[in-house]
Structure formats: structure tokens, C-alpha cells
Amino acid sequence: MLVLSRKKGEAITLDQDVVIEILAIEGDRVRIGINAPKEMRIYRKELLEETINLNREASKTPTISFGK
């Protein structure tokens, strides 16, 4: 893992296509802006993990079959 310190207004560039900029720092919260190609999907990690876990649980649920 690469760990960097950034100040407000500073940015990080990933592979020339993605720029992550620190917009504001307020207490223990940091607001970031991400400039990336429209076709690139960007997810909040905790929401992606929750969705993956919900999908795993749903796949364990028995299906209901209706007779002919």
C-alpha cells in the first residue's frame, strides 16, 4: 500500500487518466474529488462490500419453484 500525505488543493494522478484532489479538510473528514473517464466505475468501498455480501447471502437462499 502506498501512503501519501496531501494538503487541501493537492492531488494525486493515477495512470494519467484519474486525478484525485483534496477539496477540503474539516475535522476528521476529508472531501475528495475524483476526475476520471466516464466509463470508469467508481464505488465507495463500504457500499461495494455490502452489495457483495448481500448478493452472497441471496445466492444461499433456497429458490421457490412453482409446479406445472
Z-matrix of the N, CA and C atoms (Angstrom, degrees):
N
C 1 1.455
C 2 1.531 1 108.12
N 3 1.285 2 115.40 1 133.24
C 4 1.456 3 122.00 2 175.23
C 5 1.521 4 107.78 3 -91.24
N 6 1.311 5 118.11 4 127.86
C 7 1.461 6 122.46 5 178.94
C 8 1.517 7 108.17 6 -115.87
N 9 1.335 8 116.30 7 124.28
C 10 1.461 9 122.33 8 -179.26
C 11 1.521 10 110.19 9 -125.33
N 12 1.300 11 115.99 10 149.39
C 13 1.466 12 121.17 11 170.72
C 14 1.522 13 107.06 12 -103.15
N 15 1.311 14 116.40 13 136.94
C 16 1.463 15 121.87 14 178.88
C 17 1.509 16 108.70 15 -134.97
N 18 1.304 17 116.93 16 151.23
C 19 1.462 18 123.06 17 174.89
C 20 1.522 19 108.47 18 -108.53
N 21 1.316 20 115.87 19 165.56
C 22 1.462 21 121.11 20 177.15
C 23 1.531 22 109.41 21 -52.67
N 24 1.332 23 115.41 22 132.47
C 25 1.458 24 121.20 23 179.61
C 26 1.519 25 113.74 24 90.93
N 27 1.326 26 117.63 25 -13.43
C 28 1.457 27 120.39 26 178.77
C 29 1.531 28 109.29 27 -87.60
N 30 1.321 29 116.18 28 161.28
C 31 1.463 30 120.14 29 -175.00
C 32 1.519 31 110.80 30 -141.74
N 33 1.317 32 113.98 31 168.26
C 34 1.459 33 123.60 32 175.32
C 35 1.525 34 106.17 33 -129.11
N 36 1.320 35 117.49 34 136.45
C 37 1.459 36 121.78 35 178.21
C 38 1.526 37 108.97 36 -111.44
N 39 1.326 38 116.06 37 132.35
C 40 1.456 39 122.40 38 177.70
C 41 1.519 40 109.04 39 -113.60
N 42 1.301 41 117.16 40 120.59
C 43 1.458 42 122.94 41 174.16
C 44 1.528 43 113.31 42 50.71
N 45 1.287 44 118.85 43 33.99
C 46 1.467 45 126.79 44 176.74
C 47 1.526 46 115.05 45 61.65
N 48 1.334 47 118.37 46 -8.55
C 49 1.461 48 121.10 47 -177.55
C 50 1.522 49 113.36 48 -106.20
N 51 1.312 50 117.37 49 -17.96
C 52 1.458 51 121.21 50 -174.24
C 53 1.526 52 109.13 51 -124.02
N 54 1.336 53 115.51 52 126.29
C 55 1.462 54 120.94 53 176.98
C 56 1.521 55 108.17 54 -120.51
N 57 1.320 56 115.65 55 127.02
C 58 1.460 57 122.03 56 177.79
C 59 1.524 58 106.50 57 -112.57
N 60 1.342 59 116.06 58 119.33
C 61 1.465 60 120.98 59 -175.50
C 62 1.515 61 110.35 60 -118.41
N 63 1.315 62 115.57 61 139.60
C 64 1.464 63 121.66 62 174.98
C 65 1.531 64 106.97 63 -82.02
N 66 1.324 65 115.99 64 115.55
C 67 1.464 66 120.90 65 -177.00
C 68 1.520 67 112.46 66 -92.25
N 69 1.324 68 116.97 67 -38.41
C 70 1.462 69 120.50 68 -178.20
C 71 1.522 70 109.82 69 -159.35
N 72 1.316 71 115.41 70 151.55
C 73 1.459 72 122.04 71 173.94
C 74 1.515 73 106.49 72 -128.07
N 75 1.326 74 116.09 73 117.64
C 76 1.465 75 121.89 74 -177.02
C 77 1.525 76 108.15 75 -130.71
N 78 1.327 77 116.65 76 99.48
C 79 1.459 78 120.19 77 -177.43
C 80 1.513 79 110.27 78 65.58
N 81 1.343 80 115.84 79 -124.44
C 82 1.467 81 119.67 80 -179.86
C 83 1.530 82 112.52 81 -95.32
N 84 1.327 83 117.21 82 12.77
C 85 1.471 84 121.18 83 -179.87
C 86 1.524 85 109.76 84 -112.28
N 87 1.317 86 114.55 85 140.27
C 88 1.464 87 121.37 86 177.85
C 89 1.519 88 107.69 87 -122.52
N 90 1.327 89 116.45 88 128.31
C 91 1.466 90 120.87 89 175.63
C 92 1.515 91 107.29 90 -97.09
N 93 1.334 92 115.50 91 126.58
C 94 1.457 93 119.96 92 179.66
C 95 1.523 94 109.50 93 -120.41
N 96 1.310 95 115.01 94 151.89
C 97 1.460 96 121.63 95 173.70
C 98 1.516 97 108.04 96 -116.25
N 99 1.318 98 116.27 97 139.83
C 100 1.460 99 120.98 98 179.78
C 101 1.520 100 108.14 99 -121.65
N 102 1.313 101 115.96 100 120.87
C 103 1.458 102 121.81 101 176.00
C 104 1.520 103 106.58 102 -107.99
N 105 1.344 104 116.54 103 112.71
C 106 1.454 105 121.72 104 -176.12
C 107 1.519 106 109.37 105 -143.94
N 108 1.330 107 117.58 106 161.95
C 109 1.465 108 120.30 107 177.07
C 110 1.530 109 110.24 108 -57.85
N 111 1.325 110 116.60 109 145.06
C 112 1.465 111 121.70 110 -177.76
C 113 1.516 112 113.04 111 -58.36
N 114 1.334 113 117.32 112 -31.58
C 115 1.461 114 119.74 113 -177.87
C 116 1.533 115 113.00 114 -77.03
N 117 1.326 116 116.99 115 -10.50
C 118 1.462 117 120.15 116 179.29
C 119 1.526 118 109.70 117 -82.03
N 120 1.309 119 115.91 118 128.50
C 121 1.461 120 120.78 119 178.86
C 122 1.522 121 108.99 120 -87.08
N 123 1.319 122 115.18 121 133.24
C 124 1.463 123 121.29 122 179.22
C 125 1.514 124 107.50 123 -125.63
N 126 1.330 125 116.32 124 125.16
C 127 1.459 126 121.77 125 -177.66
C 128 1.526 127 110.00 126 -124.19
N 129 1.326 128 115.72 127 148.25
C 130 1.462 129 119.83 128 167.25
C 131 1.520 130 106.85 129 -73.86
N 132 1.311 131 117.14 130 128.69
C 133 1.463 132 121.31 131 -172.95
C 134 1.522 133 112.61 132 -55.45
N 135 1.323 134 117.83 133 -45.01
C 136 1.465 135 119.76 134 -176.38
C 137 1.526 136 112.04 135 -65.40
N 138 1.337 137 118.09 136 -33.24
C 139 1.465 138 120.69 137 177.57
C 140 1.523 139 111.11 138 -73.76
N 141 1.320 140 117.44 139 -37.94
C 142 1.455 141 120.85 140 177.49
C 143 1.527 142 110.23 141 -64.08
N 144 1.334 143 117.04 142 -44.87
C 145 1.462 144 120.43 143 178.61
C 146 1.521 145 111.59 144 -62.79
N 147 1.329 146 117.02 145 -40.30
C 148 1.467 147 120.64 146 178.25
C 149 1.527 148 110.74 147 -63.10
N 150 1.317 149 117.08 148 -42.99
C 151 1.462 150 121.27 149 178.96
C 152 1.526 151 110.94 150 -63.39
N 153 1.307 152 116.88 151 -43.34
C 154 1.468 153 120.80 152 178.20
C 155 1.518 154 110.02 153 -60.89
N 156 1.331 155 117.46 154 -45.76
C 157 1.464 156 121.03 155 179.82
C 158 1.522 157 112.05 156 -64.14
N 159 1.328 158 117.77 157 -41.43
C 160 1.464 159 120.89 158 177.70
C 161 1.529 160 111.11 159 -63.23
N 162 1.318 161 116.49 160 -39.99
C 163 1.463 162 120.22 161 178.39
C 164 1.522 163 111.09 162 -65.63
N 165 1.325 164 117.57 163 -39.42
C 166 1.471 165 120.87 164 177.26
C 167 1.522 166 110.47 165 -62.85
N 168 1.328 167 116.84 166 -44.50
C 169 1.463 168 120.71 167 179.42
C 170 1.529 169 110.81 168 -64.09
N 171 1.327 170 116.17 169 -41.61
C 172 1.470 171 120.08 170 -179.52
C 173 1.525 172 111.23 171 -64.28
N 174 1.319 173 116.73 172 -33.30
C 175 1.466 174 119.07 173 -179.23
C 176 1.528 175 111.55 174 -72.15
N 177 1.331 176 117.54 175 -17.69
C 178 1.464 177 121.67 176 177.52
C 179 1.522 178 112.36 177 -85.95
N 180 1.321 179 117.49 178 -13.75
C 181 1.449 180 122.75 179 -178.71
C 182 1.521 181 110.11 180 -72.53
N 183 1.340 182 117.45 181 129.04
C 184 1.459 183 118.83 182 178.73
C 185 1.528 184 111.07 183 -61.29
N 186 1.302 185 115.55 184 142.93
C 187 1.460 186 119.38 185 178.28
C 188 1.516 187 109.95 186 -86.07
N 189 1.305 188 114.94 187 153.86
C 190 1.460 189 120.82 188 178.76
C 191 1.517 190 106.85 189 -97.49
N 192 1.330 191 116.19 190 126.55
C 193 1.459 192 118.64 191 177.13
C 194 1.522 193 108.60 192 -110.87
N 195 1.293 194 115.87 193 136.67
C 196 1.455 195 122.51 194 179.52
C 197 1.517 196 108.28 195 -101.17
N 198 1.325 197 117.05 196 131.55
C 199 1.458 198 121.12 197 -179.75
C 200 1.516 199 111.82 198 -67.98
N 201 1.320 200 115.25 199 160.23
C 202 1.475 201 120.35 200 179.50
C 203 1.494 202 111.84 201 -79.44
